[in-house]
Amino acid sequence: MTASTLAEMEIDDLVALASQDGFAGRLLDSSNHVEWERAVSFHPLGPTPDAGTLEALDTDTLVEHGVFEEYTEHWRITDVSPDIEEYLLEDVETGATAVLVRVGECFAFGRSRDHALGSEPLVEQILGAATVSDARALLDCEIAVGRIEDSRWTISASTLPYRSGRNLHPVFGHEIRTRDTTFDGTSITRRWRAVHPTPRSDT
């Protein structure tokens, strides 16, 4: 896909993007299983909780088995560091939610849509949208991962492909700010308030 903004994508492109999946949030321990509390979800939430049991396969791998749905997922450690930051965020202007996590030199960022997503499957919502612009708005949700080198937070993979290689450029202070891109490719700065932040580490 060569589009450099959502504004360049047509319905077929949007349907292709909808084949992706991802979410960001907190993992809650319910004693006999764990549940993912999704603050950001690329697809509509399902009818049952996202719950599973965890077991160690080896020193670097956890296996998750679904409780309410049949699935098996393998979780592998990609980086280990005592220097960890995690933030649940709310957009100052739109109320959209986001999650920002850093472990050592790796980071993950999830940003929800500015408007609530319906309950129907995402592809159905795209095909049923009144306008192409409305359909594009359904895909304006980012789940991204990347690495930090020389203070640059470079996105290596994103549900918005044109964001790969961009600098998330978080600025920490009274507000947290991140760099983003509008539908038409204009660079903007999003302003976030932190909800339940963990302290930043200087070590």
N, C-alpha and C positions, 0 to 999 in steps of 0.2 A: 504494500500500500504506500503510495507516494504522496498522498495529500499532506499538506503542511499545516492545515487547520481543519477544524470540524466543518467550517463553512464550505470547504471544497468537497465534502463527502456527500454522495447521493445515497439513496435508500439501500442499494446493494452493498455499499461500503459499510453502512451502519449495521446491517444484518450480519455482515462478516465480523465486525467488532463485537457484536453481541454474543459471539461464540466463546468469548473470554469469560473468566470468572475470577472473583477475588473479594476479599473483605478485610476489614481491620476492626479491632476491638479488644475486649478483655476476655481472658480465660478464667472462668469461675469454677471453683471446686465444689461439687455437690456430694462429697464423700464417696459415693460408689461410681461416679462418673464425672466428667467435666463438661461444661457448656460454654460455647462461644457467645458472648454478648456483642452483637455487631453494631458498632457505632457508624460504620461505613459499609455498605453492601452494594456490589456491582449489579446484582440481580435482586428482584423482590424477595422478601423473606418468605420462607416456606411455612406450611401449616403446623409444623412441629419444631421444637427447639433444636438447634444445631448442637447435638450432644454426642459424646463418645467416651469410650474407655481407652486408657493409655497403658502401654506396656513397653519396656525397654527391649529393643532387639539386640543392640550392642551399645558400646559406650558413646556412639555418635548418633544413634537413630532411635526414635520413638515411633511406635505403630499405634495408630488410632483406628478403632473399630466403631462404626456408628451404632447408636442405641435405638433411635427411632426410625432410621433408614439404614439399608444395607450398603456399607462402603468400607473401604480400607485405605488409609492414607499413611504414608511414611514421612516423618519429619526428621530432617537431618541438620545437624549443627553446621553452620557456615562460618561462624566467628565466635570467639569467646573473649570477654573483656570484663574487668570489674567496673569499667567506665561506661555506665548505662544512663540514658535519658529516655523518658517516655512521657508523652503529653496527650491528653484528650483535649481537643480544641473546639471552639465555637467561633464561626465567622462573625465579626463585630457588625457587619452590615446586613448579611443575609440570614444569619442563624444556622447556616450549614455546619455540619460537624466534620472533624478531621482527627486523624491519629498520626502522631509523629514519634518514631522510635529510633534511637541510635544505640548500637552496640559496637564499641570500638570505632573502627573506620567504616562500618556498614550502617546503612539507614534504610528505613521503610517509611513511606508516607501514603496515607489514604485520605482522600477528600470526597465528601458526598456531593450530590447535586444541590443546586441552590433551591430546587423545588422538590417536593415529595414525589416519590415514584409510586405508581399504581400497583395493585396486587396481581394483575395479569402477567403472564410470562413476558419477558422483555421484548422478544421478537414480535409478539402480537401487538404490544404497545407501539413499537416502531412502525409496523405495517398499518396500524389503525390511526396513526397520528393525523391531525387535520392538515398540517403543513409539513414540508421537509424541515423547516426551522424547528418545529415542535419535536420532530423525530430526532434531530441533532441534539436537542437539549437533554433527551433521555440518555445520551451517551456521555454527557459532560460530567463524568465521575472518574476520578483518577486513583488507581492503585499502583504505586511505583516503588521501586527499590533502587539502590545505588551505593556509591562509595564516596568517601571523603578523602581528598588528596589536596594538600596545600590549602586547606580551608575552603576548597570548592566542593560543594555537594552535588556531584554529577549523577543524574538519573541514567541508569543503565537499561532499565526496562520499565515500560508503563502501559497501562490499558489505553492510553492516548499515544499511539506510536510516534507521532511527531514530537513528543516531549523527550524522547530518548536523546541523551547527549546534552540536555539543557541543565542549567544550574538551578537547583531548588532555592538556593541563596537564603536560608533562614536567618533572620536577625532576632536575637533574643533580648527582651527588655520587659517593660511594663506590659507590652503587647508582643506577640510573636508574629513576625511578618514572613511571608514566603512569596517567591516570584511565580507568576502563573501566566497563562496565555488565554485571551478571549477567543470567541468563535472565529473572528476574522484575523487572528494572528497578532493582535496588539498585546504587547507585554504589559502586565499589570502587577500590582503588589496587593496581596490579600492580607488583611489584618485579622489576627486571631486573639481571642482571650483564652487563657489556659484554665481548664477545669481539672482539678486534682493533679497538678503537675508534680513530678519528682524533682528534687533539687539538682541543679547542674553541678557536675563534678569538674574541678579544675586540675585533677591529677591525670 
